[in-house]
Amino acid sequence: MASSSNERKALDRRVERGELVSPYFGMYAYRDYRQHLSKREFALHVLRTAAFLHPDWTFCSFSAALAWGLDVPNSQLLPLTVGIGPNGHKRRMRGLVQCQCVTDDTPVVMRGVKATSIERTMLDCACHGGFRHGLAVCDAALHWKLVTPERFRAYVEHRGKGRHGIDAARMVARYMDGRSENGGESIVRAIIIELGFVIPELQVEVDDPMRPGAPRNVDYYWCLLDGRVIILELDGLGKYYAGRGRSDAQDVREVARRMSEERLRESHINLTGATVLRASFTQATDEAYLFRLLFQAGVPLRS
């Protein structure tokens, strides 16, 4: 950040020479450093810088979720979302702030960022982002034990009445599950629910015949009335929820390593007689493809 107009002019000249980049007005970074940041890391840098520049701002919705350390879809990382205080003054910052939320809860400071409470953050994400993205955030909040399901459901009914998007928030409150390990899994589970299939069990331990005493956890698990087991495993979630302390290149290598391990694990699970399905995140978010895959495999629809 520049501390004066002269310093800003000097930094702008360095941007013109290619030494620095300026993603937003008044913010600068070394080009090489910026290139090695994942989308999540970059958004967190921008969020903390904006919070430093504007200490009176309270961040809400997906920006608050980022400050809380929750799983925020890449599409929701930026622009930032800033709350409108009791005086109704709207905050603006040259393309950095997209929308505002009315903030009437007591804010908390997370990672140097003033953010809405965990319950308000979850409610805003569910109302603004819809069922799929809201479920990703709320599953993560339960996973990290930041709130109980009962507490959030009560908050939704008490503070969400009349809000635009409240139906999606109530749906999130009904189906959220802290056993989900990442936001990608949550989004695919939301699609499975929307398609009308029986809701799978999550992270079920399955015995590995090749490694007795070392069961494997699977992403989605259905046990049918006839005893048959159907398992759905996802590939490459790191490409969608990247950036927990790694560069994009490191993420690609990590995804490749995990996929190799997953294929070995799949070959072992097949020995149990279960039907094992695999899908990439792109395939799993193609509603028509996912419906055909699960229907042909025999996953039942909810009655």
N, C-alpha and C positions, 0 to 999 in steps of 0.2 A: 504494500500500500504506500501511497505517496503521502508525505506529511505536509506538503505545501504545493502550490501551483507550479513553482519552478522545478521541484523534484518530479512532479507528474510530467512535465514537459520533457525532462531528461529521460525518464523511463519510457515515454512514448517514442523518443528517438531510438532507444535501444530496441523497442518493438519493431520499428521500421527497418533496423539493421538485421533483424532476425535473431537477436540474442535472447529476447524475452517474448512471451506471448501475453496478451491481455484478454482473458475470456470474457470479462465484464468490466465496465467502466470503474477505474480506480483499483483494479486488482491485477497483479502481475505475477508471473512465474518464469523461471528458467525453462526454455523450450525443452531441453532434455528431460528435466524433472517432470514436466507436464506430460510428456509422451509416455512415461513409465507408470503413470497413475491409471488405475482402473476407473471405470465410470463411477463406481461407488466412492472410491477414494477422492476422486476429483470433486464430486458433489459435496462430500463432507468438508473438503478444503474451502469450497465456495461458501458453504453454510457457516462455517466458523469465522471466515473473514467478514461476511455480512453481519454476523452477530457482534463482531468486534467493532465494526464501523457504526453499528446502530444498536447500542446496548439496551435501548428502550424497547426494541422489537421483541415480540413473543412469537415464535414460529409454531405453526400448527400443521395438521394433516400429515402428509407424507414427509415434509421437512422435519416435523417433530418426531416422526417415527424413525427417521435417519439418525437424529440426535439420540434417541433412545437405544439405538443399535439394532433395530428390528429389520426384517427382510422387506426391503422396498424394491418393487420392480424397477428395472432400468428406465422404463418409460415414464416413471413417476418421480425420478430423482430431481429433475430440474424442469422448469423454473421452480424457485422456492415459493413456499406458501407462508404468508405472514398474517398474523391476527390483527383484527381491528379492535382497539381498546375501547374502554367505556366512553371515551369522547367521540368515537365514531370516525376518527381520522384514518384515512387510507394511506398505506405505505407504498411508495413506488421507488424503483431503482432500475431504470433503463433496461428493461427486458428481463431483469432478474426475478421479479416478482410477478407471478401469473394471476393469482386470485387471493382473496382474503377470507378469513373466517372470523366470526365474532368470538372473542376469547373472554369468557366470564369466569373461568376457573383460576385458582391460584397457580401461577406458573412455577415450574421447577427448572433448575439449571443442570443440563446434561452435556458433558463434553464441552463445557464452556459456552453452551447455547441455551438461551432461555426458551423453554418449550412448554407446551400445554401438558396437563396431567396425562398419565398413561390411559385412563379411561376416555378422556376427551380426544386424545390422539387416535385411539382405536375407532371411536365413533365417527370422527371426521373422515378417516380413511375409508371406512365402510360406506359412508354416505356419498363421498366424492368419487371414490374409485370403483364402486360397485362390488358385487359379491365376490368376484375372483380376486381382485387386488386387495380388497378389504379382508378376505379370509387369510391371505398371505401374511398380512401385518398382525392380525389378531391371533392366528396360530402361533406366531413367533412370540408374542407377548405371553401366551400361556406356556409355551415351551420353556421360556426363561423365568417362569414363575413370577412375573411382574404383577399379575392380577389373577383372581380366581374367576371361573366362568360365571358363578353366581353373582359376583360383584359387578361384572361387566353387564350381564343381562339386566340387572336391576338399574344400572346407570342408563342403559339404552331406553328402558321404559320410562324412567324419570326425566331424563334430559333430552331425549330424542323425539318426543311427540311433536308432530307437525312439521318436522324437518324434511326438506327435499332429500330423497334417498333413504328414508327411514326403513322402507320395506327391505332394501338390500342389507341394511345394518341389522335388522331383526333376523334375517336369514343367516347372516354371519354369526350372530350370537347363538343361533340354534345349532349350527354345524361346526363351529370352531373346535379344534382338537390340538392340544399341545404335543401330541406324539409326532406330528409332522416335523420333519427334520430340516426343511428349507422351504422358501417361498414357492419354488417351482413345483414341488410336490403338492403344496396347498392349492395352487391354481389348477393343476390337473384334477385334483379331487373335486374342486368346485365344478369343473366341467362334467365329471362323472355324475355328480349330483344333479346338475341341470339337465343332463340327458335322460335322467330317470332310472338309472341303474341302482341296484342295491348298494348301499354305502359299504366300501371295503373296510376291513380292519387295517390298521397302520403299524408298520415296523414289527410284524409278527416274527418270532423266532422259528426257523425251520431247520430241522436236523439235517446235517450234512453227512451223508453216508461215507464220504471219503475222509472226514475229519470228526470222528466220534467225540462227543463232549464239547464240540465247538460249533454251536448252531449259528445259522446265518439269519440276519434280519432282512426282510423283504419289504418293498415299498407299499404294495397294496395286496391284500390277501382276502380271497373269498372261499369259504367252505360251504359247498352246496348240500342240499338235503340228502342227496345220494352218497355223500362222503367225498365227492370229487373236489379237488382243490385247484383253484385258478389263481395265478400270481401275475401281477403286472409290475415290471421293473422299468425305470426311466433311465435314459442315457443322457450324459452331457449337460446336467443341470448347472454346472459351473459356468457354462457359456451365458446363461441367463442371469444367474445370481453370482456374478463374479466380484472379486475385489476385496476379500477379507484379508487385507495385508499383502496382496500379491499383485504383480503386474499382469497385463493382459497376456503376454507371452507365457508367463508362469502358469496362468490359468489354463491355457491351451495344453501345456504339458501335463498339468494335473488332471485335466479331463481325459486325456489319452491314457494316463496311468490307471485311472479309475475304471475306464471302459474295459481295459484289458483284464483287470481284476474281476469286474462284473461278469464278463463272458466266462471266465473260469468258474466263478461261483454258480452261474446258470447251468453249466454242464453238470455240476455236482447236484444241484437241486432237481434237475431232470430225473436223476436216479430215484427220487422218491415217488415218481409217478404223477407229480403235479403237472398241470398245464402251465408252462411259463411263457408269458408274453413279454416282448420288449418293444419299446417305442422311444424315439427321440422326443425332446420337448416340442419341437416343431410338429411332429406327427401327432403327439398327444393333445396339442391345442387345435388341431384340425378336427372339428366336431364330427364331420361326416366320417372321417377315417377312424377316429376313436370309437364311434358308435358301431361301425362294422366290425372292428377288431374285437370288441368286448362281446357283441351279440353273437358273432360266429363262434367265439370261444365258449359261449354258454353262460356268460354272466347274466343272471336274471334281472328283470326290471322290477322296480318296486310296485307293489299292488296298490 
